[in-house]
């Protein structure tokens, strides 16, 4: 009996590499979902989109398979991450690894800041409540953010905080353009709808809010409530307070220097 159990155990161990090679069809998800529930995705083949940040130097040879000798490490933001907001910008995910024997290793080394890639990978470990993902493949995705779009969104939302609705509209209107990813475009339309609603321009607000709602992959209760208010009780949303404060230098985004503009302050290098 004991011999049979040992044989069964060994057979099970030998079967693991075959299972490792074929995880079947990847589960479509987002990096945000994987980070929120890493254990649920452990040993699962997943597909998600990210915005490339930089190459990294993270490794953990004691608790994971990811050694700097065998794997290239890189950082990224989730595709849906509003990186024009400082908290989201600083929340870079660094546990992405590509084998140095992978045929796309050189392509990884050529990726640029903000470039979007569709990733297929497997959550190999969940050390310290974080998923450690081995990238099995990636493809370039259409569209990407740039410093100009990020700056317009950042300034627009700062002006919204100051309730300077007209100035916020002027800033946000510069954000949409060819190649802007849908999450950023959705945020722009939502913000423009809010500004117009606060100014009493309900019909124009409805157009932007409906557009943002159509681009939403999940239910945005705030957006739906704003849309309902714009259609039924637009007068309650009007803001009659005027705030003429300007955007202070200290409120300017720290990433303005990334595109090499010498007239902008230097950006602190991301570290983990």
ZIMOUR-V849882 format. One record per backbone hydrogen bond with DSSP energy under -0.5 kcal/mol. NH is the residue of the N-H (numbers start at 0). CO is the residue of the C=O. Records with the same first field share a line. If there is no record, write none. Layout:
NH->CO + CO
This chain:
4->0
5->1
6->2
7->3
8->4
9->5
10->6
11->7
12->8
13->9
14->10
15->11 + 12
16->12
18->14
19->15
20->16
21->17
22->20
26->44
27->25
28->46
33->29
34->30
35->31
36->32
37->34
39->36
40->36 + 37
41->38
42->122
43->40
45->43 + 120
46->26
47->118
49->116
50->76
51->49 + 114
52->74
53->74
55->72
59->65
63->59
66->64
69->66
70->66
71->97
72->55
73->95
74->53
75->92
76->50
78->48
80->77
82->80
84->81
88->84
89->85
90->86 + 87
91->89
92->75
93->91
95->73 + 93
96->132
97->71
98->134
99->69
101->98
104->101
107->103
108->104
109->105 + 106
110->107
113->51
114->111
115->142
116->49
117->138
118->47 + 116
119->136
120->45
121->133
122->40 + 43
123->121 + 131
124->131
128->125
129->126
131->124
132->94 + 130
133->121 + 131
134->96 + 132
135->119 + 133
136->119
138->117
140->115
143->178
144->113
149->145
150->146
151->147
152->148
153->149
154->150
155->151
156->152
157->153
158->154
159->155
160->156
161->157
162->159
163->158
164->162
167->163
168->164
169->165
170->166
171->167
172->168
173->170
174->171
175->171
179->176
184->180
185->181
186->182
187->183
188->184
189->185
190->186
191->187
192->188
193->189
194->190
195->191
196->192
197->193
198->194
199->196
200->195
201->199
204->200
205->201
206->202
207->203
208->204
209->205
210->206
211->207
212->208
213->209
214->210
215->211 + 212
220->218
223->219
224->220
225->221
226->222
227->223
228->224
229->225
230->226
231->227
232->228
235->232
236->233
237->234
238->197
239->237
247->245
250->247
251->248
255->252
256->253
257->254
258->255
259->256
261->259
263->260
